[in-house]
Amino acid sequence: MMFEHSSKNKKLLLIISFFFLLFGIILLVWPNLFNNSKLVEFDRLVVMEINNKVVYPDNLSIQLKEINDSRCKPDVQCVWQGEISALFEIITEGSSKEIRLGTINNNQIDLDHYKFFLYEASENNVIIITQKK
């Protein structure tokens, strides 16, 4: 009788241990399940689509909020050629700021300890380079 009781305790302990292990794995993985960000390096080309978020080694994060295409459409006479511009949210050291980079105006901006460059842009994505000063 004593042997059966000990066997039941071992099974119960094994089941409880399994659930704690499973719970621990879920806690580790959960934040990344819905996270649309990726870790990137400074001085590298980074391709972004709307709502993508990138994070640099020093925890600077950049999210592409919108792309605006004001270029002159075919068969339309325009006063100026227009440009593609992108609105970014920059989060560093707990503060959030927005910047707009364009293919004609403001294709590079200095902000705090960083320099942001719009390398290329289309209606669907942008390519940026971020430098740390």
N, C-alpha and C positions, 0 to 999 in steps of 0.2 A: 504494500500500500504506500509506503514511504517513497518507493522508487517512482510510482506513477505521479505522485504529487510533485516531485522534483522534475520530472519530464515535462509536466504541464507548465511549471515555472520557467523552464528553459525555453519552451515554445513561446510563452507570453513575452519573455524578455527579448527573444529574437524578433518577434512581431513589432514590439515597441521600438527596438533599435532600428528596424527597417523603416518605420514611419518617421523617426527622427532624421535618419539619413535622407530620406525622400524629401522631407520638409526643408532640410538644409540645402539640398540641391535646387529646389524651387526658389528659395530665397536668393541664391547666387545668380540664377538664370533670369528671374522675373524682370529685373530692371532693363535687361537687354532685349526682352521680347518685343517691346513696343517702341524702343528707342531707335529713331531714324538718324542717328549720328554715327560718324566714323572718325577714328583717330587719324590725323594727317600730320605731315611735317612742314616746317617753314621752308620757304624758297622753292617750293614744288608747285607744279600745275595741279589745280584741284578742280574737277568738273562737278558742278552742282545743278540740281534741278530744284524747282520750287518746293519749299518745305524741307529740303535736305539741311542737315546740320553737321558741321565738322568741328572737331575739337583738336586743338594743338597741344603739344606736350606740357605747356605751362598753364593749361586749362582755359586759354582763350577759346571762345566758341563763336562760330559764325553760322547764322541761319539765313538762307535765301528766302525772303518773304514774297517777292513778286518780280516779274519781268515785264517791262513796259516797252512796246515796240511802236515808236512814233515815226518810223521811216516813211518816206513818201511812197505811196502805193503806185503800181504800174498804171500808166495812162492817166495820171493825175498831175497837174502842174502845181508844184509846191514852192513856197517862199524859201524854204531850206530843206536839206536832204533828210533831216530827222536822225534819230539814233535809237539804239536799243539801250535801255538802262535797267539796272537791277537794284532793288532795295534789299539791304542786308541788316539784320539785327546782330550787333556785336556785343558780346557779354564778356567782360573781363573784371576781375577783382570785385565781383558782386554788383557792378553797375552795368546797365544796358543802354546802348545808344544805337541809333539807326544811321546808316550812311547810304548814299546812292552813288553808284559808279556807272558811268556811261561810256559808250563807244566813241563819242565825240567830246562831250563835256565831262570833266571829273573822272578821267579814266584811272587816276590814282589819287589816293587820299592818305594823308598822315593823320593818325589818331593815337594819342597816348604814346605808347612805346612801339607802335606798329606802323607799317606802310602797306596799304592794300592796293592792288593793281587789278583792273579788269583786262584780262589778256584777250578774251574772245567772248562773243555773245551771240545767241540765236533766240528765236521765240521760245524754245524749249529748255535751254540750259545756258549756263555761263561757265567760263573758265577763269579762275582767279589765282593770283599768287599773293601770299602774305609773307612779309619780311618782318623780323623783329629787329628793332633799332638797338 
